[in-house]
Amino acid sequence: MSQTGPPYPEGRNLLAGKTVLVTAAAGSGIGFATARRCLEEGASVMISDSHERRLGEAADELMKIDGKRPASRLCNVTVEADVRALVKAALDQLGRIDVLINNAGLGGTVNVVDMTDEQWHTVLDVTLTGTFRMTRAVLPHMLERRAGVIVNNASVLGWRAQAGQAHYAAAKAGVMALTRCSALEAADSGVRINAVAPSLATHEFLTKVMPQELLDKLTQREAFGRGAEPWEVANVIVFLASDYSSYMTGECVAVSNQHA
């Protein structure tokens, strides 16, 4: 039976004084919800996306929170020059990058037997290699400062099997491995790298890339009888970005209530 979600929480200044860069923050998904929650928790935020119109609309919407339009910049995480330009712009406008949230990802549904090389490479390039490019670009700044947090958006499909999702699951499993290995490399400098692994977060874009019949089936697996609101995933990202998770690094935290 479907259950009603909890009330939207008030901010508690968990990120007061922090600067946060969020990729793929346009639209109605986890990226936008995360940017909003970070602002509500007292952070200064810069958002990026590859869609110019939606990025502008997201910045306009976020301005309603505190009356200030957040910094924004177009970025395609599959293009190294875009990634480097985004990091430079964030440093110029924010002064430093305390938190990087790697949210950019791409999915789709196709069985392996029908999957083309292009479909495979496109999903991995955005979801896994894009996360790698952003991490590589930001780490020198964080390592030099001996401070910083990176939070990656993985998926429970990095652990679990689902037909039609081999490319996406492989990419997300790669994000998990990248999280663990880069976290060990950065630990001596006091930089923390973790990931969230949502099961099902319901938002407009998801319905465009996944058949409704499959969405209904996945929803039935959830113990609460509903998918997560994007802000419920964002809350866990905020926790990992905050000082409350100071002992955690290399961890992949499931944001899920699926039946065993």
C-alpha positions as CSV (number, residue, x, y, z in Angstrom):
1,M,0.0,0.0,0.0
2,S,1.3,3.4,-0.9
3,Q,2.2,5.7,1.9
4,T,2.3,9.5,2.0
5,G,5.7,11.0,2.2
6,P,7.0,12.9,5.3
7,P,6.8,16.7,5.5
8,Y,9.5,18.7,4.0
9,P,12.2,19.5,6.7
10,E,13.4,22.9,7.7
11,G,17.0,23.8,7.3
12,R,19.3,23.5,10.3
13,N,22.5,25.3,9.0
14,L,24.3,22.0,8.6
15,L,26.3,23.6,5.8
16,A,26.6,27.1,7.1
17,G,29.6,28.8,5.6
18,K,30.3,26.0,3.1
19,T,30.6,26.4,-0.7
20,V,29.0,23.7,-2.8
21,L,29.3,22.9,-6.5
22,V,26.5,20.7,-7.9
23,T,26.5,19.1,-11.4
24,A,23.3,18.2,-13.4
25,A,21.3,20.5,-11.1
26,A,18.6,21.6,-13.6
27,G,15.2,20.0,-13.9
28,S,13.2,18.3,-11.1
29,G,15.6,15.6,-10.0
30,I,18.1,14.8,-7.3
31,G,20.6,17.5,-8.5
32,F,18.1,20.4,-8.2
33,A,16.8,19.1,-4.9
34,T,20.3,18.8,-3.5
35,A,21.2,22.4,-4.6
36,R,18.0,23.6,-2.9
37,R,18.7,21.7,0.3
38,C,22.3,23.0,0.4
39,L,21.1,26.5,0.2
40,E,18.5,25.9,2.9
41,E,21.3,24.5,5.1
42,G,23.3,27.7,4.8
43,A,25.7,27.0,1.9
44,S,26.8,29.1,-1.0
45,V,26.0,27.1,-4.1
46,M,27.0,27.0,-7.7
47,I,25.0,24.9,-10.1
48,S,25.8,23.5,-13.5
49,D,24.1,21.5,-16.2
50,S,24.3,20.8,-20.0
51,H,20.8,22.3,-20.7
52,E,21.0,26.1,-20.9
53,R,17.2,26.9,-20.6
54,R,16.6,24.5,-17.7
55,L,19.8,25.7,-15.9
56,G,18.5,29.2,-16.1
57,E,15.1,28.2,-14.8
58,A,16.7,26.3,-11.9
59,A,18.7,29.3,-10.9
60,D,15.6,31.5,-11.0
61,E,13.7,29.0,-8.8
62,L,16.6,28.7,-6.3
63,M,16.7,32.5,-6.0
64,K,13.4,32.4,-4.2
65,I,15.0,30.8,-1.2
66,D,17.2,33.8,-0.1
67,G,16.6,36.4,-2.8
68,K,20.1,35.7,-4.3
69,R,20.5,34.1,-7.7
70,P,23.1,31.3,-7.4
71,A,26.1,31.2,-9.6
72,S,25.6,28.9,-12.6
73,R,27.5,27.7,-15.6
74,L,26.9,25.3,-18.5
75,C,28.9,22.2,-18.4
76,N,28.9,18.9,-20.3
77,V,30.8,16.5,-18.1
78,T,31.9,14.4,-21.2
79,V,34.0,17.4,-22.4
80,E,37.2,17.9,-20.4
81,A,37.4,21.6,-21.4
82,D,33.9,22.2,-20.0
83,V,34.9,20.5,-16.7
84,R,38.0,22.5,-16.3
85,A,36.2,25.8,-17.1
86,L,33.4,24.9,-14.6
87,V,35.9,24.3,-11.8
88,K,37.8,27.5,-12.6
89,A,34.5,29.5,-12.6
90,A,33.5,28.0,-9.3
91,L,36.8,28.9,-7.7
92,D,36.5,32.5,-9.1
93,Q,32.9,33.0,-8.0
94,L,32.8,31.0,-4.7
95,G,36.4,31.6,-3.7
96,R,36.9,27.9,-2.9
97,I,35.1,24.6,-3.3
98,D,34.3,22.9,0.0
99,V,31.9,20.4,-1.4
100,L,31.6,18.8,-4.9
101,I,28.4,16.9,-5.6
102,N,28.8,14.7,-8.7
103,N,25.2,14.2,-9.7
104,A,25.5,13.9,-13.5
105,G,24.3,10.6,-14.9
106,L,22.4,9.1,-17.8
107,G,20.3,6.0,-18.0
108,G,18.0,4.1,-20.4
109,T,16.5,0.7,-20.8
110,V,17.9,-1.8,-23.4
111,N,18.9,-5.4,-23.1
112,V,22.5,-6.4,-23.7
113,V,21.7,-8.3,-26.8
114,D,20.2,-5.2,-28.4
115,M,22.6,-2.6,-27.0
116,T,24.9,-0.7,-29.4
117,D,28.4,0.4,-28.6
118,E,27.2,4.0,-28.7
119,Q,24.5,3.3,-26.1
120,W,27.0,1.6,-23.8
121,H,29.7,4.3,-24.2
122,T,27.3,7.2,-23.9
123,V,26.0,6.0,-20.5
124,L,29.4,5.2,-19.2
125,D,30.9,8.5,-20.4
126,V,28.4,10.7,-18.6
127,T,27.8,8.6,-15.5
128,L,31.2,7.1,-14.7
129,T,33.8,9.0,-16.7
130,G,32.1,12.3,-16.0
131,T,32.3,11.7,-12.3
132,F,36.0,10.8,-12.8
133,R,36.6,14.0,-14.8
134,M,35.0,16.2,-12.2
135,T,36.8,14.5,-9.3
136,R,40.1,14.8,-11.0
137,A,39.6,18.5,-11.7
138,V,38.6,19.4,-8.2
139,L,40.9,17.2,-6.1
140,P,44.1,19.3,-6.6
141,H,42.3,22.3,-5.0
142,M,41.0,20.2,-2.1
143,L,44.3,18.4,-1.6
144,E,46.2,21.6,-1.5
145,R,43.8,23.1,1.1
146,R,43.8,19.7,3.0
147,A,40.0,20.0,3.2
148,G,37.0,19.2,1.1
149,V,34.2,16.7,0.5
150,I,33.0,14.9,-2.6
151,V,29.7,13.2,-2.7
152,N,28.9,11.0,-5.7
153,N,25.5,9.8,-6.9
154,A,25.6,6.0,-7.4
155,S,22.7,3.6,-7.4
156,V,21.5,0.4,-5.7
157,L,22.0,-1.1,-9.2
158,G,25.7,-0.9,-8.5
159,W,24.9,-3.9,-6.2
160,R,21.7,-5.4,-7.6
161,A,20.6,-6.8,-11.0
162,Q,17.9,-5.4,-13.2
163,A,17.2,-6.4,-16.8
164,G,17.8,-3.7,-19.4
165,Q,20.1,-1.8,-17.1
166,A,23.5,-3.4,-17.8
167,H,25.2,-0.2,-19.0
168,Y,23.7,2.0,-16.2
169,A,24.4,-0.7,-13.5
170,A,28.0,-1.1,-14.7
171,A,28.5,2.7,-14.7
172,K,27.1,3.0,-11.1
173,A,29.2,0.1,-9.9
174,G,32.1,1.9,-11.4
175,V,31.2,5.1,-9.5
176,M,31.2,3.0,-6.3
177,A,34.7,1.7,-7.0
178,L,35.9,5.1,-8.0
179,T,34.5,6.5,-4.7
180,R,36.3,3.9,-2.6
181,C,39.7,4.1,-4.4
182,S,39.8,7.9,-4.6
183,A,38.8,8.2,-1.0
184,L,41.8,6.2,0.1
185,E,44.1,8.3,-2.0
186,A,42.7,11.6,-0.6
187,A,42.4,10.5,3.1
188,D,45.9,11.6,4.1
189,S,45.0,15.1,3.1
190,G,41.7,15.2,5.1
191,V,39.5,15.1,2.0
192,R,36.5,12.8,2.2
193,I,34.8,11.1,-0.7
194,N,31.5,9.2,-0.3
195,A,28.5,8.2,-2.4
196,V,24.7,7.8,-2.1
197,A,23.0,4.8,-3.7
198,P,19.3,5.6,-4.2
199,S,16.9,2.8,-5.2
200,L,14.0,4.8,-6.7
201,A,13.6,8.5,-6.6
202,T,10.5,9.7,-8.4
203,H,10.8,12.7,-10.6
204,E,9.7,14.0,-14.0
205,F,12.8,13.0,-16.0
206,L,12.6,9.4,-14.8
207,T,9.3,8.9,-16.5
208,K,10.9,10.0,-19.8
209,V,13.6,7.3,-19.8
210,M,11.7,4.4,-18.2
211,P,8.4,2.7,-19.1
212,Q,5.6,3.4,-16.7
213,E,4.9,-0.3,-16.3
214,L,8.5,-0.8,-15.1
215,L,8.2,2.2,-12.7
216,D,5.1,0.7,-11.3
217,K,6.8,-2.6,-10.8
218,L,9.8,-1.0,-9.1
219,T,7.5,1.0,-6.8
220,Q,5.8,-2.2,-5.6
221,R,9.2,-3.4,-4.4
222,E,9.6,-0.4,-2.0
223,A,8.6,-1.1,1.6
224,F,6.8,2.3,1.9
225,G,4.9,1.6,-1.4
226,R,6.4,4.7,-3.0
227,G,9.6,6.0,-4.5
228,A,11.7,8.5,-2.6
229,E,11.1,12.2,-3.1
230,P,14.3,13.7,-4.6
231,W,14.8,15.8,-1.5
232,E,14.9,12.7,0.6
233,V,18.0,11.6,-1.3
234,A,19.3,15.1,-1.1
235,N,19.0,15.0,2.7
236,V,21.5,12.1,2.8
237,I,23.8,13.9,0.4
238,V,23.7,16.9,2.8
239,F,24.6,14.7,5.7
240,L,27.6,13.3,3.8
241,A,28.6,16.8,2.8
242,S,28.4,18.1,6.4
243,D,30.7,17.8,9.4
244,Y,28.3,15.2,10.9
245,S,29.8,12.6,8.7
246,S,33.4,13.5,9.5
247,Y,34.6,9.9,10.1
248,M,33.1,8.6,6.9
249,T,35.0,8.2,3.7
250,G,34.9,5.6,0.9
251,E,31.4,4.6,1.9
252,C,28.4,4.1,-0.4
253,V,25.2,4.8,1.6
254,A,22.0,3.2,0.3
255,V,19.0,5.5,0.2
256,S,16.5,2.7,-0.1
257,N,13.7,0.7,1.5
258,Q,13.4,-2.1,-1.0
259,H,12.2,-5.5,0.2
260,A,14.9,-8.1,0.6
